[in-house]
Amino acid sequence: MIRKGIISNVPGATARITFLDLDQSVSYELPICPHVLDLHVGDMVVVAFWGTSLADGAVIGKVV
């Protein structure tokens, strides 16, 4: 599943994402793919999930 969300925390090589379409649910810390650079709180990103949990995914792109 692919979802779009907003970064709420980016402590390093991981990020927590808020999904407005899921009643502002916040993901667990997800890894950021190495090709995705210069992320900040408030940036819109694309996240790929391979399970039904908000813990099983990775940030795969930044929406500019």
N, C-alpha and C positions, 0 to 999 in steps of 0.2 A: 504494500500500500504506500502511496506517495501522499504526503500532506504538506501544506504551507503553514508556517507559523512565524512568530516573532521571538527573537532571542531575549530571554529575561535574565540570563546570567552566562558569562563566558569566562570561566576561571583559568583557561589555558587551552589545551588540546581537546577540551570537551565543552559542551554548551547545554543549557536547559532552555527548552522552547515552550512558549505559551501558544496554545491553539485556540484561537477565538471561536472557531466553529464547534469546538467541543466544550462549551461553557467555560472557557478560559482555563482548561486543564493544562497542567505543566508537566513536561516530560521529566524523566530521570536525566542525569547527566549522560549525554550522548556523544560519541566520538565525532570529531570533525574530520572529513576527508582531507588529505594533505593538499589537494589542489584548490581548496576553498581558503582564501586568504583574507585577512583584515576584517574580521567580524567584530561587531560592537553590539552592546545592548540596544535593542530597538530595531536592529536590522531584520528584514524579512528573509527567511531562508526556506529551502526545500529539504524535506526530510524523507528518507526512504525507511520504511519499517518492513521487517520480514516476519513479524509475528503480530499478535493482537495486543500486545502490551506496549505502553509508551516507553518501555525500557529497551526494547529490541529494535534499534534503529541507528541511523547515522545521518549527520548533516551532509548533504551531497551538493548543495549549491546555494548561492546568494542571489536573491531577486533584486535587480537594480533598476 
